[in-house]
Amino acid sequence: MKTKKVIQKTKSFDTVKTFRAIKEKISEEMADMNFEQMKEYLRKGSEEFRKGTK
């Protein structure tokens, strides 16, 4: 009979937790916006992201 070794790993980064926090933040910021305001919010965010990746 073969025995299985169980290796305990500790997470240094929890992807699911991080993305939930990001989505909640965005949802709160956009809660009272109309469609035009949402488009502008997303355009500005996209612009900032592009500046940071160059």
N, C-alpha and C positions, 0 to 999 in steps of 0.2 A: 504494500500500500504506500502511495506517495503522499507526502504531507506538503501542504502549501504554506509558504511563508507570507505573512502579512506585514507589509511595510507601512508604517504610519507616516504620512506626508503632512506637512504643515503648509498652508497656503500663505503666500506673502501678498497676493493680490486676488481679490474676489471679483471676477468680471461681472457676474449677475448683480451683485450688490452695487457695484459702481454704476452700471448702466441704469439700474432702477433709480438711483439718486439723481442721475443726469436727467432722465425722463421726467421725474417729479418736479425738478427745478424748472425745466422748460415748460411743463404743463402749468405750473403756478404763474410763470411770467406771461404766458399767452392766454390765460383764462378769460380776461376781459377785453381781448382785442377783437376787432372786426377783421374781415378778410384782407383788406388792404394793409392794415397794421401788421398782420401776420406775415404777409409777403415781404414787407420792409424789414421786419425782424429777422427773417430767414436770409434775406439778401445781405444784410449787415453781418450776420454770423458767418455766412459763406465767405464774404470779403475778408473778414478778420482771419479766418482759417487759412485762406490762400496766402495772405501776407506772412503768416507764421510758418508755412511750409516751404517757402522759397529760400 
